[in-house]
Amino acid sequence: MTTAPPSPRPDSTADPARGTARAALGRARIRPALAAVVSLPLACAGVLVWVLWRTGPAKVDYLDLFELTARQWPTAPLPEDSQFLLRAPLGQLTYRLLPVHSTAAYLLLHAAALAVAALWLTLWLRRRLGGRSGLVAATVVALAPVTTVLLLWIGMYDAFSVLAWIVVLVSLRHRPAWQLAAGVLAGVQNFEQVAVGLVLLALVPQLPRAVGLRPRTAHLLAGALVGKVALELFLHAVGAGGGSRLTFLARWEVFTGLLGSTTAEAPLLVWSALAGLWGFALTGLLHCWPGWSRREQVGLVLAVLLWLGTAAVTADHTRVLAMTSFPLVVIGAMVIADRWRDVRELARLPQSWMLVLAPPVVLVDYTLLQVGLKPGTWGVWIF
């Protein structure tokens, strides 16, 4: 008795048309995913080039003075209103460990510190949010005013202040003892800016809570105070002069001059605070405000008043705004990346285009600082 041959399976190659259709369907599913994987890093690299182009990286003015102060730290002979330069010691300590001392070495050290900070922050964001969302969050930070400020003053101690801020951010997922230690490091580097930044963080707890971070404000502030006291005791022991970043405000004419200029330049000051990020900030505020408690609403108002108020009575207005708000800007970037996980949807938002295209404004002593590639910045001009 003969047995009938088995009938072909529906998905076998006996049906060429069906096999071709399945292959086409597989390619149709793979290509968008592959394009997204390839295009996102390319887009982020393009944004980085755009940031460098529109900023025009530059070295800090009086670089030789900063280098000499670092070489002679902690007893550099400085006038009273410049003694604050001795109170940002992380970069100066690192510089003293180098085998070569020169303005070029000093500049390269701070450029390297900025590169390390960028890489470390990107890796931390990718670990916290995942590869794609972490890269988006890092790109948002790159487009924020803080990046413009850091690139315009290469050689300033802000490069090491940002590293201290990243230590604080990393500690926000750890036990109170870790946050206390992070506060000590940040307080040693720049107590005034860190104190303002930590108070801002405490006034808007809903923002870090949205991305699973838990700042222990009491431990962070206590650590910052311990770091500041330890630094001052050390400087006093070695005979360094006294003074702080607030010394210049003791002169009445300076204080009243800054307050008087605030009214005239208030719109520019407010814009320089977030620049293109205002689009995301305002739309997020309109969305979240009705659902917040009265306490959260009052906390945000107090945070904005403190933030803009401290910038109004300093000479480096935009720089102070950027450095004191650094942890909140990073956390805000995390919220944006977590909210819009679909990168293509994010790219279609008008807020995204505003972030990319809106020009940053940098105010120094109520004077607009020139940004963008310019002749003589690094001795190279790209036509």
VEXKOLFI-917247 format. One record per residue (C-alpha): x, y negated, z; residue in three letters. Coordinates in steps of 0.1 Angstrom, whole numbers. Example, Ala and Ser with C-alpha at 12.3 -4.5 7.8 and 13.67 -1.06 7.14 Angstrom:
REM residues 2
<node><u>123</u><v>45</v><w>78</w><timi>ALA</timi></node>
<node><u>137</u><v>11</v><w>71</w><timi>SER</timi></node>
***
This chain:
REM residues 383
<node><u>0</u><v>0</v><w>0</w><timi>MET</timi></node>
<node><u>14</u><v>-33</v><w>-10</w><timi>THR</timi></node>
<node><u>15</u><v>-63</v><w>13</w><timi>THR</timi></node>
<node><u>4</u><v>-97</v><w>1</w><timi>ALA</timi></node>
<node><u>31</u><v>-124</v><w>2</w><timi>PRO</timi></node>
<node><u>28</u><v>-148</v><w>31</w><timi>PRO</timi></node>
<node><u>13</u><v>-182</v><w>22</w><timi>SER</timi></node>
<node><u>36</u><v>-212</v><w>25</w><timi>PRO</timi></node>
<node><u>35</u><v>-234</v><w>56</w><timi>ARG</timi></node>
<node><u>20</u><v>-268</v><w>51</w><timi>PRO</timi></node>
<node><u>53</u><v>-285</v><w>58</w><timi>ASP</timi></node>
<node><u>75</u><v>-262</v><w>37</w><timi>SER</timi></node>
<node><u>95</u><v>-273</v><w>7</w><timi>THR</timi></node>
<node><u>70</u><v>-253</v><w>-14</w><timi>ALA</timi></node>
<node><u>50</u><v>-286</v><w>-16</w><timi>ASP</timi></node>
<node><u>75</u><v>-311</v><w>-30</w><timi>PRO</timi></node>
<node><u>50</u><v>-340</v><w>-28</w><timi>ALA</timi></node>
<node><u>44</u><v>-335</v><w>9</w><timi>ARG</timi></node>
<node><u>81</u><v>-332</v><w>16</w><timi>GLY</timi></node>
<node><u>88</u><v>-364</v><w>-2</w><timi>THR</timi></node>
<node><u>61</u><v>-382</v><w>17</w><timi>ALA</timi></node>
<node><u>74</u><v>-371</v><w>50</w><timi>ARG</timi></node>
<node><u>109</u><v>-382</v><w>41</w><timi>ALA</timi></node>
<node><u>97</u><v>-416</v><w>31</w><timi>ALA</timi></node>
<node><u>77</u><v>-419</v><w>63</w><timi>LEU</timi></node>
<node><u>108</u><v>-410</v><w>83</w><timi>GLY</timi></node>
<node><u>129</u><v>-436</v><w>65</w><timi>ARG</timi></node>
<node><u>101</u><v>-462</v><w>70</w><timi>ALA</timi></node>
<node><u>103</u><v>-456</v><w>108</w><timi>ARG</timi></node>
<node><u>141</u><v>-456</v><w>110</w><timi>ILE</timi></node>
<node><u>148</u><v>-487</v><w>89</w><timi>ARG</timi></node>
<node><u>131</u><v>-512</v><w>111</w><timi>PRO</timi></node>
<node><u>147</u><v>-498</v><w>142</w><timi>ALA</timi></node>
<node><u>181</u><v>-497</v><w>126</w><timi>LEU</timi></node>
<node><u>176</u><v>-533</v><w>113</w><timi>ALA</timi></node>
<node><u>167</u><v>-545</v><w>147</w><timi>ALA</timi></node>
<node><u>198</u><v>-528</v><w>163</w><timi>VAL</timi></node>
<node><u>221</u><v>-543</v><w>137</w><timi>VAL</timi></node>
<node><u>204</u><v>-577</v><w>134</w><timi>SER</timi></node>
<node><u>202</u><v>-586</v><w>171</w><timi>LEU</timi></node>
<node><u>240</u><v>-586</v><w>177</w><timi>PRO</timi></node>
<node><u>245</u><v>-605</v><w>144</w><timi>LEU</timi></node>
<node><u>219</u><v>-630</v><w>154</w><timi>ALA</timi></node>
<node><u>236</u><v>-635</v><w>188</w><timi>CYS</timi></node>
<node><u>270</u><v>-639</v><w>172</w><timi>ALA</timi></node>
<node><u>255</u><v>-665</v><w>149</w><timi>GLY</timi></node>
<node><u>240</u><v>-683</v><w>179</w><timi>VAL</timi></node>
<node><u>274</u><v>-683</v><w>195</w><timi>LEU</timi></node>
<node><u>291</u><v>-699</v><w>165</w><timi>VAL</timi></node>
<node><u>263</u><v>-724</v><w>164</w><timi>TRP</timi></node>
<node><u>268</u><v>-733</v><w>201</w><timi>VAL</timi></node>
<node><u>306</u><v>-738</v><w>195</w><timi>LEU</timi></node>
<node><u>299</u><v>-759</v><w>164</w><timi>TRP</timi></node>
<node><u>273</u><v>-782</v><w>180</w><timi>ARG</timi></node>
<node><u>293</u><v>-786</v><w>212</w><timi>THR</timi></node>
<node><u>328</u><v>-791</v><w>199</w><timi>GLY</timi></node>
<node><u>349</u><v>-775</v><w>227</w><timi>PRO</timi></node>
<node><u>372</u><v>-800</v><w>243</w><timi>ALA</timi></node>
<node><u>397</u><v>-802</v><w>272</w><timi>LYS</timi></node>
<node><u>390</u><v>-822</v><w>303</w><timi>VAL</timi></node>
<node><u>402</u><v>-858</v><w>304</w><timi>ASP</timi></node>
<node><u>434</u><v>-863</v><w>325</w><timi>TYR</timi></node>
<node><u>444</u><v>-827</v><w>321</w><timi>LEU</timi></node>
<node><u>479</u><v>-834</v><w>332</w><timi>ASP</timi></node>
<node><u>465</u><v>-848</v><w>365</w><timi>LEU</timi></node>
<node><u>444</u><v>-816</v><w>371</w><timi>PHE</timi></node>
<node><u>475</u><v>-795</v><w>363</w><timi>GLU</timi></node>
<node><u>498</u><v>-814</v><w>386</w><timi>LEU</timi></node>
<node><u>472</u><v>-812</v><w>414</w><timi>THR</timi></node>
<node><u>469</u><v>-774</v><w>410</w><timi>ALA</timi></node>
<node><u>507</u><v>-771</v><w>410</w><timi>ARG</timi></node>
<node><u>511</u><v>-791</v><w>442</w><timi>GLN</timi></node>
<node><u>480</u><v>-777</v><w>459</w><timi>TRP</timi></node>
<node><u>471</u><v>-779</v><w>488</w><timi>PRO</timi></node>
<node><u>492</u><v>-810</v><w>496</w><timi>THR</timi></node>
<node><u>490</u><v>-830</v><w>463</w><timi>ALA</timi></node>
<node><u>491</u><v>-867</v><w>471</w><timi>PRO</timi></node>
<node><u>457</u><v>-879</v><w>459</w><timi>LEU</timi></node>
<node><u>437</u><v>-911</v><w>468</w><timi>PRO</timi></node>
<node><u>408</u><v>-906</v><w>492</w><timi>GLU</timi></node>
<node><u>382</u><v>-906</v><w>465</w><timi>ASP</timi></node>
<node><u>400</u><v>-879</v><w>446</w><timi>SER</timi></node>
<node><u>407</u><v>-855</v><w>475</w><timi>GLN</timi></node>
<node><u>377</u><v>-834</v><w>464</w><timi>PHE</timi></node>
<node><u>400</u><v>-819</v><w>438</w><timi>LEU</timi></node>
<node><u>418</u><v>-801</v><w>466</w><timi>LEU</timi></node>
<node><u>384</u><v>-786</v><w>476</w><timi>ARG</timi></node>
<node><u>379</u><v>-764</v><w>446</w><timi>ALA</timi></node>
<node><u>408</u><v>-740</v><w>452</w><timi>PRO</timi></node>
<node><u>401</u><v>-707</v><w>433</w><timi>LEU</timi></node>
<node><u>415</u><v>-719</v><w>400</w><timi>GLY</timi></node>
<node><u>444</u><v>-737</v><w>417</w><timi>GLN</timi></node>
<node><u>453</u><v>-706</v><w>437</w><timi>LEU</timi></node>
<node><u>452</u><v>-685</v><w>406</w><timi>THR</timi></node>
<node><u>473</u><v>-710</v><w>386</w><timi>TYR</timi></node>
<node><u>500</u><v>-710</v><w>413</w><timi>ARG</timi></node>
<node><u>503</u><v>-672</v><w>408</w><timi>LEU</timi></node>
<node><u>512</u><v>-676</v><w>372</w><timi>LEU</timi></node>
<node><u>548</u><v>-672</v><w>362</w><timi>PRO</timi></node>
<node><u>546</u><v>-703</v><w>339</w><timi>VAL</timi></node>
<node><u>533</u><v>-737</v><w>349</w><timi>HIS</timi></node>
<node><u>524</u><v>-762</v><w>321</w><timi>SER</timi></node>
<node><u>494</u><v>-780</v><w>309</w><timi>THR</timi></node>
<node><u>490</u><v>-754</v><w>281</w><timi>ALA</timi></node>
<node><u>491</u><v>-725</v><w>307</w><timi>ALA</timi></node>
<node><u>466</u><v>-744</v><w>329</w><timi>TYR</timi></node>
<node><u>442</u><v>-749</v><w>299</w><timi>LEU</timi></node>
<node><u>445</u><v>-713</v><w>288</w><timi>LEU</timi></node>
<node><u>438</u><v>-701</v><w>323</w><timi>LEU</timi></node>
<node><u>405</u><v>-720</v><w>325</w><timi>HIS</timi></node>
<node><u>396</u><v>-709</v><w>289</w><timi>ALA</timi></node>
<node><u>402</u><v>-673</v><w>300</w><timi>ALA</timi></node>
<node><u>381</u><v>-678</v><w>331</w><timi>ALA</timi></node>
<node><u>352</u><v>-690</v><w>309</w><timi>LEU</timi></node>
<node><u>356</u><v>-660</v><w>287</w><timi>ALA</timi></node>
<node><u>356</u><v>-636</v><w>317</w><timi>VAL</timi></node>
<node><u>325</u><v>-653</v><w>331</w><timi>ALA</timi></node>
<node><u>307</u><v>-650</v><w>298</w><timi>ALA</timi></node>
<node><u>316</u><v>-613</v><w>294</w><timi>LEU</timi></node>
<node><u>308</u><v>-604</v><w>330</w><timi>TRP</timi></node>
<node><u>274</u><v>-622</v><w>330</w><timi>LEU</timi></node>
<node><u>265</u><v>-605</v><w>297</w><timi>THR</timi></node>
<node><u>274</u><v>-571</v><w>310</w><timi>LEU</timi></node>
<node><u>255</u><v>-577</v><w>342</w><timi>TRP</timi></node>
<node><u>224</u><v>-589</v><w>323</w><timi>LEU</timi></node>
<node><u>225</u><v>-558</v><w>300</w><timi>ARG</timi></node>
<node><u>228</u><v>-535</v><w>331</w><timi>ARG</timi></node>
<node><u>198</u><v>-553</v><w>348</w><timi>ARG</timi></node>
<node><u>175</u><v>-556</v><w>318</w><timi>LEU</timi></node>
<node><u>187</u><v>-531</v><w>293</w><timi>GLY</timi></node>
<node><u>208</u><v>-536</v><w>262</w><timi>GLY</timi></node>
<node><u>185</u><v>-556</v><w>240</w><timi>ARG</timi></node>
<node><u>168</u><v>-577</v><w>266</w><timi>SER</timi></node>
<node><u>201</u><v>-583</v><w>284</w><timi>GLY</timi></node>
<node><u>216</u><v>-596</v><w>251</w><timi>LEU</timi></node>
<node><u>186</u><v>-619</v><w>246</w><timi>VAL</timi></node>
<node><u>190</u><v>-633</v><w>281</w><timi>ALA</timi></node>
<node><u>227</u><v>-639</v><w>276</w><timi>ALA</timi></node>
<node><u>219</u><v>-658</v><w>243</w><timi>THR</timi></node>
<node><u>194</u><v>-680</v><w>261</w><timi>VAL</timi></node>
<node><u>220</u><v>-689</v><w>287</w><timi>VAL</timi></node>
<node><u>245</u><v>-696</v><w>259</w><timi>ALA</timi></node>
<node><u>220</u><v>-722</v><w>244</w><timi>LEU</timi></node>
<node><u>214</u><v>-739</v><w>278</w><timi>ALA</timi></node>
<node><u>231</u><v>-772</v><w>288</w><timi>PRO</timi></node>
<node><u>254</u><v>-754</v><w>312</w><timi>VAL</timi></node>
<node><u>273</u><v>-738</v><w>283</w><timi>THR</timi></node>
<node><u>277</u><v>-772</v><w>267</w><timi>THR</timi></node>
<node><u>290</u><v>-787</v><w>299</w><timi>VAL</timi></node>
<node><u>315</u><v>-759</v><w>304</w><timi>LEU</timi></node>
<node><u>329</u><v>-761</v><w>269</w><timi>LEU</timi></node>
<node><u>332</u><v>-799</v><w>269</w><timi>LEU</timi></node>
<node><u>354</u><v>-799</v><w>301</w><timi>TRP</timi></node>
<node><u>377</u><v>-769</v><w>297</w><timi>ILE</timi></node>
<node><u>403</u><v>-773</v><w>324</w><timi>GLY</timi></node>
<node><u>378</u><v>-785</v><w>350</w><timi>MET</timi></node>
<node><u>373</u><v>-763</v><w>381</w><timi>TYR</timi></node>
<node><u>338</u><v>-755</v><w>369</w><timi>ASP</timi></node>
<node><u>351</u><v>-724</v><w>351</w><timi>ALA</timi></node>
<node><u>358</u><v>-708</v><w>385</w><timi>PHE</timi></node>
<node><u>327</u><v>-722</v><w>401</w><timi>SER</timi></node>
<node><u>307</u><v>-703</v><w>375</w><timi>VAL</timi></node>
<node><u>326</u><v>-671</v><w>384</w><timi>LEU</timi></node>
<node><u>316</u><v>-677</v><w>420</w><timi>ALA</timi></node>
<node><u>280</u><v>-682</v><w>410</w><timi>TRP</timi></node>
<node><u>280</u><v>-649</v><w>391</w><timi>ILE</timi></node>
<node><u>293</u><v>-632</v><w>423</w><timi>VAL</timi></node>
<node><u>263</u><v>-647</v><w>441</w><timi>VAL</timi></node>
<node><u>239</u><v>-635</v><w>414</w><timi>LEU</timi></node>
<node><u>253</u><v>-600</v><w>415</w><timi>VAL</timi></node>
<node><u>249</u><v>-599</v><w>453</w><timi>SER</timi></node>
<node><u>212</u><v>-607</v><w>451</w><timi>LEU</timi></node>
<node><u>205</u><v>-570</v><w>447</w><timi>ARG</timi></node>
<node><u>226</u><v>-559</v><w>476</w><timi>HIS</timi></node>
<node><u>225</u><v>-560</v><w>514</w><timi>ARG</timi></node>
<node><u>226</u><v>-592</v><w>534</w><timi>PRO</timi></node>
<node><u>263</u><v>-586</v><w>543</w><timi>ALA</timi></node>
<node><u>272</u><v>-587</v><w>506</w><timi>TRP</timi></node>
<node><u>253</u><v>-620</v><w>501</w><timi>GLN</timi></node>
<node><u>270</u><v>-634</v><w>531</w><timi>LEU</timi></node>
<node><u>304</u><v>-626</v><w>516</w><timi>ALA</timi></node>
<node><u>293</u><v>-640</v><w>482</w><timi>ALA</timi></node>
<node><u>283</u><v>-672</v><w>500</w><timi>GLY</timi></node>
<node><u>317</u><v>-675</v><w>516</w><timi>VAL</timi></node>
<node><u>334</u><v>-673</v><w>483</w><timi>LEU</timi></node>
<node><u>311</u><v>-698</v><w>467</w><timi>ALA</timi></node>
<node><u>313</u><v>-722</v><w>497</w><timi>GLY</timi></node>
<node><u>351</u><v>-722</v><w>495</w><timi>VAL</timi></node>
<node><u>350</u><v>-731</v><w>458</w><timi>GLN</timi></node>
<node><u>324</u><v>-759</v><w>458</w><timi>ASN</timi></node>
<node><u>303</u><v>-762</v><w>489</w><timi>PHE</timi></node>
<node><u>282</u><v>-793</v><w>478</w><timi>GLU</timi></node>
<node><u>270</u><v>-778</v><w>445</w><timi>GLN</timi></node>
<node><u>265</u><v>-744</v><w>460</w><timi>VAL</timi></node>
<node><u>244</u><v>-757</v><w>489</w><timi>ALA</timi></node>
<node><u>221</u><v>-776</v><w>465</w><timi>VAL</timi></node>
<node><u>218</u><v>-746</v><w>442</w><timi>GLY</timi></node>
<node><u>210</u><v>-722</v><w>471</w><timi>LEU</timi></node>
<node><u>183</u><v>-746</v><w>484</w><timi>VAL</timi></node>
<node><u>168</u><v>-748</v><w>449</w><timi>LEU</timi></node>
<node><u>168</u><v>-710</v><w>448</w><timi>LEU</timi></node>
<node><u>150</u><v>-709</v><w>482</w><timi>ALA</timi></node>
<node><u>123</u><v>-734</v><w>471</w><timi>LEU</timi></node>
<node><u>112</u><v>-713</v><w>441</w><timi>VAL</timi></node>
<node><u>113</u><v>-677</v><w>454</w><timi>PRO</timi></node>
<node><u>87</u><v>-666</v><w>429</w><timi>GLN</timi></node>
<node><u>113</u><v>-668</v><w>401</w><timi>LEU</timi></node>
<node><u>140</u><v>-644</v><w>414</w><timi>PRO</timi></node>
<node><u>112</u><v>-621</v><w>427</w><timi>ARG</timi></node>
<node><u>98</u><v>-618</v><w>391</w><timi>ALA</timi></node>
<node><u>130</u><v>-601</v><w>380</w><timi>VAL</timi></node>
<node><u>136</u><v>-579</v><w>411</w><timi>GLY</timi></node>
<node><u>161</u><v>-601</v><w>429</w><timi>LEU</timi></node>
<node><u>159</u><v>-609</v><w>466</w><timi>ARG</timi></node>
<node><u>181</u><v>-639</v><w>478</w><timi>PRO</timi></node>
<node><u>187</u><v>-639</v><w>515</w><timi>ARG</timi></node>
<node><u>190</u><v>-677</v><w>518</w><timi>THR</timi></node>
<node><u>200</u><v>-678</v><w>554</w><timi>ALA</timi></node>
<node><u>229</u><v>-654</v><w>548</w><timi>HIS</timi></node>
<node><u>240</u><v>-672</v><w>516</w><timi>LEU</timi></node>
<node><u>240</u><v>-706</v><w>532</w><timi>LEU</timi></node>
<node><u>257</u><v>-694</v><w>563</w><timi>ALA</timi></node>
<node><u>284</u><v>-678</v><w>542</w><timi>GLY</timi></node>
<node><u>288</u><v>-710</v><w>522</w><timi>ALA</timi></node>
<node><u>292</u><v>-730</v><w>555</w><timi>LEU</timi></node>
<node><u>317</u><v>-705</v><w>568</w><timi>VAL</timi></node>
<node><u>337</u><v>-708</v><w>536</w><timi>GLY</timi></node>
<node><u>336</u><v>-746</v><w>537</w><timi>LYS</timi></node>
<node><u>347</u><v>-748</v><w>574</w><timi>VAL</timi></node>
<node><u>375</u><v>-723</v><w>568</w><timi>ALA</timi></node>
<node><u>388</u><v>-743</v><w>538</w><timi>LEU</timi></node>
<node><u>387</u><v>-776</v><w>557</w><timi>GLU</timi></node>
<node><u>405</u><v>-760</v><w>587</w><timi>LEU</timi></node>
<node><u>432</u><v>-747</v><w>564</w><timi>PHE</timi></node>
<node><u>436</u><v>-780</v><w>546</w><timi>LEU</timi></node>
<node><u>439</u><v>-799</v><w>579</w><timi>HIS</timi></node>
<node><u>465</u><v>-774</v><w>592</w><timi>ALA</timi></node>
<node><u>487</u><v>-780</v><w>561</w><timi>VAL</timi></node>
<node><u>484</u><v>-818</v><w>563</w><timi>GLY</timi></node>
<node><u>461</u><v>-823</v><w>533</w><timi>ALA</timi></node>
<node><u>442</u><v>-856</v><w>531</w><timi>GLY</timi></node>
<node><u>405</u><v>-858</v><w>541</w><timi>GLY</timi></node>
<node><u>377</u><v>-866</v><w>517</w><timi>GLY</timi></node>
<node><u>348</u><v>-850</v><w>499</w><timi>SER</timi></node>
<node><u>328</u><v>-854</v><w>467</w><timi>ARG</timi></node>
<node><u>305</u><v>-878</v><w>485</w><timi>LEU</timi></node>
<node><u>332</u><v>-903</v><w>494</w><timi>THR</timi></node>
<node><u>326</u><v>-926</v><w>465</w><timi>PHE</timi></node>
<node><u>290</u><v>-931</v><w>476</w><timi>LEU</timi></node>
<node><u>303</u><v>-949</v><w>507</w><timi>ALA</timi></node>
<node><u>309</u><v>-979</v><w>485</w><timi>ARG</timi></node>
<node><u>276</u><v>-998</v><w>484</w><timi>TRP</timi></node>
<node><u>282</u><v>-1012</v><w>450</w><timi>GLU</timi></node>
<node><u>287</u><v>-978</v><w>435</w><timi>VAL</timi></node>
<node><u>256</u><v>-963</v><w>452</w><timi>PHE</timi></node>
<node><u>233</u><v>-992</v><w>442</w><timi>THR</timi></node>
<node><u>248</u><v>-992</v><w>406</w><timi>GLY</timi></node>
<node><u>239</u><v>-955</v><w>402</w><timi>LEU</timi></node>
<node><u>204</u><v>-959</v><w>415</w><timi>LEU</timi></node>
<node><u>198</u><v>-990</v><w>393</w><timi>GLY</timi></node>
<node><u>209</u><v>-972</v><w>362</w><timi>SER</timi></node>
<node><u>187</u><v>-942</v><w>369</w><timi>THR</timi></node>
<node><u>156</u><v>-961</v><w>361</w><timi>THR</timi></node>
<node><u>169</u><v>-972</v><w>327</w><timi>ALA</timi></node>
<node><u>183</u><v>-938</v><w>317</w><timi>GLU</timi></node>
<node><u>157</u><v>-916</v><w>334</w><timi>ALA</timi></node>
<node><u>143</u><v>-901</v><w>301</w><timi>PRO</timi></node>
<node><u>178</u><v>-891</v><w>289</w><timi>LEU</timi></node>
<node><u>187</u><v>-878</v><w>324</w><timi>LEU</timi></node>
<node><u>155</u><v>-856</v><w>324</w><timi>VAL</timi></node>
<node><u>161</u><v>-843</v><w>289</w><timi>TRP</timi></node>
<node><u>198</u><v>-835</v><w>296</w><timi>SER</timi></node>
<node><u>187</u><v>-813</v><w>325</w><timi>ALA</timi></node>
<node><u>174</u><v>-785</v><w>303</w><timi>LEU</timi></node>
<node><u>175</u><v>-798</v><w>267</w><timi>ALA</timi></node>
<node><u>159</u><v>-772</v><w>244</w><timi>GLY</timi></node>
<node><u>150</u><v>-750</v><w>274</w><timi>LEU</timi></node>
<node><u>122</u><v>-775</v><w>283</w><timi>TRP</timi></node>
<node><u>99</u><v>-757</v><w>258</w><timi>GLY</timi></node>
<node><u>101</u><v>-724</v><w>277</w><timi>PHE</timi></node>
<node><u>101</u><v>-742</v><w>311</w><timi>ALA</timi></node>
<node><u>69</u><v>-762</v><w>304</w><timi>LEU</timi></node>
<node><u>49</u><v>-734</v><w>288</w><timi>THR</timi></node>
<node><u>59</u><v>-711</v><w>316</w><timi>GLY</timi></node>
<node><u>48</u><v>-737</v><w>341</w><timi>LEU</timi></node>
<node><u>14</u><v>-742</v><w>324</w><timi>LEU</timi></node>
<node><u>9</u><v>-705</v><w>324</w><timi>HIS</timi></node>
<node><u>20</u><v>-698</v><w>360</w><timi>CYS</timi></node>
<node><u>9</u><v>-729</v><w>379</w><timi>TRP</timi></node>
<node><u>-28</u><v>-720</v><w>384</w><timi>PRO</timi></node>
<node><u>-19</u><v>-686</v><w>398</w><timi>GLY</timi></node>
<node><u>7</u><v>-699</v><w>423</w><timi>TRP</timi></node>
<node><u>-1</u><v>-706</v><w>460</w><timi>SER</timi></node>
<node><u>0</u><v>-741</v><w>473</w><timi>ARG</timi></node>
<node><u>32</u><v>-733</v><w>490</w><timi>ARG</timi></node>
<node><u>48</u><v>-722</v><w>458</w><timi>GLU</timi></node>
<node><u>36</u><v>-753</v><w>440</w><timi>GLN</timi></node>
<node><u>49</u><v>-776</v><w>467</w><timi>VAL</timi></node>
<node><u>82</u><v>-757</v><w>466</w><timi>GLY</timi></node>
<node><u>87</u><v>-763</v><w>429</w><timi>LEU</timi></node>
<node><u>79</u><v>-801</v><w>432</w><timi>VAL</timi></node>
<node><u>105</u><v>-804</v><w>460</w><timi>LEU</timi></node>
<node><u>130</u><v>-784</v><w>440</w><timi>ALA</timi></node>
<node><u>126</u><v>-807</v><w>410</w><timi>VAL</timi></node>
<node><u>129</u><v>-839</v><w>432</w><timi>LEU</timi></node>
<node><u>161</u><v>-825</v><w>449</w><timi>LEU</timi></node>
<node><u>176</u><v>-814</v><w>416</w><timi>TRP</timi></node>
<node><u>171</u><v>-846</v><w>397</w><timi>LEU</timi></node>
<node><u>178</u><v>-867</v><w>428</w><timi>GLY</timi></node>
<node><u>213</u><v>-853</v><w>434</w><timi>THR</timi></node>
<node><u>222</u><v>-858</v><w>397</w><timi>ALA</timi></node>
<node><u>210</u><v>-895</v><w>399</w><timi>ALA</timi></node>
<node><u>235</u><v>-904</v><w>426</w><timi>VAL</timi></node>
<node><u>266</u><v>-887</v><w>410</w><timi>THR</timi></node>
<node><u>287</u><v>-899</v><w>381</w><timi>ALA</timi></node>
<node><u>287</u><v>-866</v><w>362</w><timi>ASP</timi></node>
<node><u>249</u><v>-864</v><w>359</w><timi>HIS</timi></node>
<node><u>244</u><v>-836</v><w>333</w><timi>THR</timi></node>
<node><u>273</u><v>-816</v><w>347</w><timi>ARG</timi></node>
<node><u>259</u><v>-816</v><w>382</w><timi>VAL</timi></node>
<node><u>224</u><v>-807</v><w>369</w><timi>LEU</timi></node>
<node><u>239</u><v>-778</v><w>350</w><timi>ALA</timi></node>
<node><u>261</u><v>-764</v><w>378</w><timi>MET</timi></node>
<node><u>235</u><v>-767</v><w>406</w><timi>THR</timi></node>
<node><u>208</u><v>-750</v><w>385</w><timi>SER</timi></node>
<node><u>231</u><v>-723</v><w>371</w><timi>PHE</timi></node>
<node><u>215</u><v>-694</v><w>391</w><timi>PRO</timi></node>
<node><u>180</u><v>-705</v><w>383</w><timi>LEU</timi></node>
<node><u>187</u><v>-709</v><w>346</w><timi>VAL</timi></node>
<node><u>202</u><v>-674</v><w>344</w><timi>VAL</timi></node>
<node><u>171</u><v>-660</v><w>363</w><timi>ILE</timi></node>
<node><u>148</u><v>-680</v><w>340</w><timi>GLY</timi></node>
<node><u>166</u><v>-665</v><w>310</w><timi>ALA</timi></node>
<node><u>160</u><v>-630</v><w>325</w><timi>MET</timi></node>
<node><u>123</u><v>-638</v><w>328</w><timi>VAL</timi></node>
<node><u>121</u><v>-649</v><w>291</w><timi>ILE</timi></node>
<node><u>139</u><v>-618</v><w>279</w><timi>ALA</timi></node>
<node><u>117</u><v>-595</v><w>301</w><timi>ASP</timi></node>
<node><u>85</u><v>-612</v><w>290</w><timi>ARG</timi></node>
<node><u>92</u><v>-610</v><w>253</w><timi>TRP</timi></node>
<node><u>108</u><v>-576</v><w>248</w><timi>ARG</timi></node>
<node><u>99</u><v>-577</v><w>211</w><timi>ASP</timi></node>
<node><u>127</u><v>-598</v><w>197</w><timi>VAL</timi></node>
<node><u>109</u><v>-605</v><w>165</w><timi>ARG</timi></node>
<node><u>79</u><v>-619</v><w>184</w><timi>GLU</timi></node>
<node><u>103</u><v>-641</v><w>204</w><timi>LEU</timi></node>
<node><u>120</u><v>-654</v><w>173</w><timi>ALA</timi></node>
<node><u>86</u><v>-666</v><w>160</w><timi>ARG</timi></node>
<node><u>79</u><v>-687</v><w>190</w><timi>LEU</timi></node>
<node><u>83</u><v>-725</v><w>186</w><timi>PRO</timi></node>
<node><u>100</u><v>-726</v><w>220</w><timi>GLN</timi></node>
<node><u>128</u><v>-704</v><w>206</w><timi>SER</timi></node>
<node><u>134</u><v>-727</v><w>176</w><timi>TRP</timi></node>
<node><u>133</u><v>-757</v><w>200</w><timi>MET</timi></node>
<node><u>160</u><v>-740</v><w>221</w><timi>LEU</timi></node>
<node><u>182</u><v>-734</v><w>191</w><timi>VAL</timi></node>
<node><u>178</u><v>-766</v><w>173</w><timi>LEU</timi></node>
<node><u>172</u><v>-793</v><w>199</w><timi>ALA</timi></node>
<node><u>204</u><v>-812</v><w>205</w><timi>PRO</timi></node>
<node><u>220</u><v>-812</v><w>240</w><timi>PRO</timi></node>
<node><u>226</u><v>-845</v><w>257</w><timi>VAL</timi></node>
<node><u>255</u><v>-850</v><w>281</w><timi>VAL</timi></node>
<node><u>254</u><v>-880</v><w>304</w><timi>LEU</timi></node>
<node><u>285</u><v>-892</v><w>322</w><timi>VAL</timi></node>
<node><u>282</u><v>-924</v><w>342</w><timi>ASP</timi></node>
<node><u>251</u><v>-930</v><w>322</w><timi>TYR</timi></node>
<node><u>271</u><v>-929</v><w>290</w><timi>THR</timi></node>
<node><u>263</u><v>-904</v><w>263</w><timi>LEU</timi></node>
<node><u>292</u><v>-881</v><w>257</w><timi>LEU</timi></node>
<node><u>300</u><v>-872</v><w>221</w><timi>GLN</timi></node>
<node><u>293</u><v>-836</v><w>212</w><timi>VAL</timi></node>
<node><u>300</u><v>-816</v><w>181</w><timi>GLY</timi></node>
<node><u>332</u><v>-807</v><w>163</w><timi>LEU</timi></node>
<node><u>353</u><v>-838</v><w>159</w><timi>LYS</timi></node>
<node><u>388</u><v>-847</v><w>147</w><timi>PRO</timi></node>
<node><u>415</u><v>-843</v><w>172</w><timi>GLY</timi></node>
<node><u>396</u><v>-821</v><w>197</w><timi>THR</timi></node>
<node><u>420</u><v>-792</v><w>192</w><timi>TRP</timi></node>
<node><u>441</u><v>-805</v><w>163</w><timi>GLY</timi></node>
<node><u>418</u><v>-787</v><w>138</w><timi>VAL</timi></node>
<node><u>390</u><v>-802</v><w>118</w><timi>TRP</timi></node>
<node><u>366</u><v>-780</v><w>98</w><timi>ILE</timi></node>
<node><u>351</u><v>-798</v><w>68</w><timi>PHE</timi></node>
***
